[in-house]
Amino acid sequence: MKKIGAIFLVLGSVFLTLFFSCKKESLQDFGYQAAKDDAVSESIFADAFKQVDNAIRDTNVFYGLSNGCPTITQDTATFPKVITIDYGAGCADSLTGIVRSGKIIISLSKPWLEVGAVAVCSFENYIVDSYTISYFVKQTITFKGRANNLLNFAVEVSDGEITSSEGVFYCYSSRIFELYLGESTAWPKMNDDVWRITGTAKGYDINGKEYFDEIIYPLISQVGCHWIKKGTIEIKPEKGEIISLDFGSGTCDDSASATYNGNTYGFVIK
């Protein structure tokens, strides 16, 4: 009897181990990590776009930040020119609380709102809170003119390597940014500028798993809010079915959710 009891004990242990292993594996298999990493990438590169837009519009004043940080310089008054946003050892954004350090270096081909203007942005020791953006990342912004009477920029991210405390992940995206609200407000009151974002991307999560995404409902990003406020992305992970990544209903916060096979998992974008 003791022997039979021992066998059942061992079998029960194996069953429980397999059960909990499968539960853990299922979270990874459906691409939950891809959804989390994609949400971080969206926030970081949308924020970088807004930083660049603000800096180019005025190379003397940088709205939303205090204590003279960052400093903005340009190498020449003519075009093409190089504009450098230097956050030094760290600048706390007075609107969002986000701390940025390092530099964004912008090579601008011609005046910002002249059709065909191209800004190639590189990053030097650039850190946003706990996320480090690689030196090899390039964000290329092209002014396309107007679509539906809205200012329209094509934004491409290549070699989008981001390092977090959990590991390294990558983003390669092709987005359209439209200035949906706030154009009529004069500089420097840009806090009401609202950008509507569409497009596609691919990436690799911190586990090295490839995924593809497409924005189904436009993402909403507002100056003065670091996070994506609203919108939905469909993510097709390397393994598993499509995940719906949802940024909420319009509140400026760091929460999002991933829905897979009828189950929704909330998480914080950190």
C-alpha positions in Angstrom: 0.0 0.0 0.0 2.8 2.3 0.8 4.3 1.6 -2.6 1.0 2.4 -4.4 0.6 5.6 -2.3 4.1 6.7 -3.3 3.3 6.1 -6.9 0.1 8.2 -6.7 2.1 10.9 -4.9 4.7 11.0 -7.7 2.1 11.0 -10.4 0.2 13.8 -8.7 3.4 15.8 -8.4 4.1 15.3 -12.1 0.6 16.3 -13.1 0.7 19.5 -11.0 4.2 20.3 -12.5 2.9 19.8 -16.0 -0.3 21.7 -15.3 1.5 24.8 -14.0 4.2 24.6 -16.6 1.6 24.5 -19.4 -0.2 27.5 -17.8 3.1 29.5 -17.7 4.0 28.3 -21.2 0.6 29.4 -22.6 1.2 33.0 -21.5 4.5 33.0 -23.5 3.1 31.1 -26.4 0.3 33.5 -27.2 2.7 36.4 -27.5 2.0 38.3 -24.2 5.6 39.4 -24.1 5.4 40.7 -27.7 2.3 42.8 -26.7 4.2 44.3 -23.7 7.3 45.1 -25.7 5.3 46.5 -28.6 3.4 48.8 -26.2 6.7 50.2 -24.8 8.1 50.7 -28.3 5.0 52.6 -29.4 5.2 55.0 -26.4 9.0 55.6 -26.7 9.1 56.3 -30.5 5.9 58.4 -30.4 7.5 60.4 -27.6 10.7 60.8 -29.6 8.7 62.1 -32.6 7.0 64.7 -30.4 10.3 65.8 -28.9 11.8 66.3 -32.4 8.7 68.2 -33.6 8.8 70.5 -30.6 12.6 71.2 -31.0 12.5 71.9 -34.7 9.6 74.3 -34.4 11.7 76.5 -32.1 15.4 76.0 -31.5 15.4 78.5 -28.6 12.5 77.3 -26.4 11.5 73.8 -25.6 8.0 73.7 -24.2 7.1 71.5 -21.3 10.6 71.2 -19.6 12.0 73.4 -16.9 15.4 74.4 -15.5 16.9 75.1 -19.0 17.0 71.4 -19.8 17.3 70.2 -22.5 19.5 72.5 -24.4 18.9 72.8 -28.1 21.6 73.9 -30.6 21.9 74.0 -34.4 25.1 74.0 -36.4 23.9 76.6 -38.9 21.0 78.9 -39.7 20.7 77.5 -43.2 19.7 74.1 -44.6 20.6 71.4 -44.4 21.3 71.7 -40.7 22.0 69.6 -37.6 19.9 70.2 -34.5 20.9 68.6 -31.2 18.6 68.1 -28.3 20.8 67.5 -25.3 19.2 66.2 -22.1 22.6 65.9 -20.3 22.6 63.7 -17.3 18.8 63.8 -17.1 15.8 66.1 -17.6 12.5 65.6 -15.8 9.6 66.6 -18.0 7.4 68.9 -16.0 4.3 67.8 -17.9 4.8 64.0 -17.8 7.4 63.3 -15.1 9.4 61.2 -17.6 13.2 61.5 -17.2 15.2 61.6 -20.4 19.0 61.7 -20.7 21.5 61.7 -23.6 21.0 63.3 -27.0 18.7 63.2 -30.0 20.6 64.4 -33.1 18.5 65.6 -36.0 19.8 66.0 -39.6 17.2 68.2 -41.2 17.1 68.7 -45.0 15.0 71.8 -45.3 12.3 73.8 -43.5 10.1 71.5 -41.4 6.7 72.2 -43.0 8.1 72.2 -46.6 6.8 69.2 -48.5 9.6 66.6 -48.7 11.5 67.8 -45.7 13.4 64.9 -44.1 14.6 64.7 -40.5 16.9 61.7 -39.8 17.1 61.3 -36.0 19.9 59.3 -34.2 20.3 58.7 -30.5 23.4 59.1 -28.4 23.4 57.6 -24.9 19.6 58.2 -25.0 17.6 56.9 -22.0 13.9 57.3 -21.3 13.3 56.4 -17.7 14.8 52.8 -17.5 14.9 52.2 -21.3 18.0 52.7 -23.4 17.7 53.4 -27.1 20.6 52.0 -29.1 23.1 54.2 -30.9 22.2 52.3 -34.1 18.5 53.3 -34.1 17.3 55.6 -36.8 14.0 57.4 -36.8 13.4 59.0 -40.2 10.6 61.6 -40.4 9.3 62.9 -43.8 6.8 65.7 -44.1 4.3 64.6 -46.8 2.1 67.7 -46.8 -1.6 67.5 -46.0 -4.1 64.6 -46.1 -7.7 65.4 -45.3 -6.4 68.9 -44.5 -4.2 67.5 -41.6 -0.4 67.8 -41.4 1.0 64.4 -42.4 4.3 62.9 -41.5 5.7 59.5 -42.5 7.8 58.1 -39.6 10.1 55.1 -40.1 12.0 53.4 -37.3 14.9 51.1 -38.3 17.2 49.0 -36.1 14.9 49.9 -33.2 16.9 48.3 -30.4 15.7 49.0 -26.9 17.3 47.7 -23.7 15.2 47.3 -20.5 16.0 45.7 -17.1 14.4 42.5 -18.5 16.3 42.3 -21.8 16.6 43.6 -25.3 13.8 44.0 -27.8 13.5 45.4 -31.3 11.1 47.4 -33.4 11.0 48.2 -37.1 8.0 50.4 -37.9 6.3 52.4 -40.7 3.8 54.9 -39.3 1.8 57.9 -40.4 1.5 60.7 -37.9 -1.4 63.2 -38.5 -1.9 66.3 -36.4 -5.5 65.6 -35.5 -6.1 68.5 -33.1 -4.2 71.6 -31.9 -2.7 73.0 -35.1 -4.4 76.4 -34.7 -2.9 76.9 -31.3 0.2 79.2 -31.6 3.6 78.2 -30.4 4.6 77.5 -27.6 1.2 76.4 -26.4 1.4 72.9 -27.9 0.0 71.0 -25.0 -3.3 70.5 -26.9 -1.6 68.9 -30.0 -3.0 65.5 -30.6 -1.4 63.1 -33.1 -3.3 60.2 -34.8 -1.0 57.3 -35.7 -1.6 54.5 -38.2 0.7 51.9 -39.9 2.4 48.6 -39.6 5.5 47.2 -37.9 7.5 44.1 -37.0 9.6 43.4 -34.0 11.4 40.9 -31.8 10.4 40.6 -28.1 12.9 40.0 -25.3 12.7 36.2 -25.9 13.8 36.7 -29.5 10.3 35.9 -30.9 9.4 37.7 -34.0 6.0 39.4 -34.4 4.1 41.6 -36.8 1.6 44.3 -36.0 -1.0 46.5 -37.7 -2.8 49.5 -36.2 -6.5 48.7 -36.5 -7.9 51.7 -34.6 -5.7 54.8 -34.8 -3.4 55.4 -31.9 -3.8 58.7 -30.1 -0.7 60.5 -28.7 -0.9 63.9 -27.1 1.8 66.4 -26.3 2.1 66.4 -22.5 1.3 62.7 -22.2 4.1 60.2 -22.6 1.8 57.2 -23.1 -0.5 56.3 -26.0 -3.9 57.3 -24.8 -6.1 55.3 -27.1 -6.1 52.9 -30.0 -5.8 49.2 -30.9 -3.1 47.2 -32.5 -3.4 43.6 -33.9 -0.3 41.6 -33.2 0.6 38.4 -35.0 3.2 36.6 -32.9 5.6 34.0 -34.2 3.6 31.3 -32.5 -0.1 31.5 -31.7 -3.1 33.5 -32.9 -3.7 37.3 -33.3 -3.5 39.4 -30.1 -5.4 42.6 -29.7 -3.4 45.2 -27.9 -5.6 48.0 -26.5 -4.4 51.3 -25.0 -7.7 52.2 -23.4 -10.4 54.8 -23.9 -8.4 58.1 -23.8 -7.0 58.5 -20.3 -3.3 59.5 -20.1 -1.9 56.5 -18.1 0.5 53.7 -18.4 -2.0 50.9 -18.6 -2.9 48.6 -21.5 -4.4 45.2 -22.1 -3.8 42.2 -24.4 -6.7 40.1 -25.5 -6.2 36.5 -26.8 -8.8 33.9 -27.5 -11.4 35.7 -25.4 -9.2 36.3 -22.4 -7.9 39.8 -21.5 -4.7 40.4 -19.6 -4.0 43.9 -18.2 -0.5 45.2 -17.7 1.5 48.3 -16.9 3.7 49.7 -19.7 6.9 49.8 -17.8 
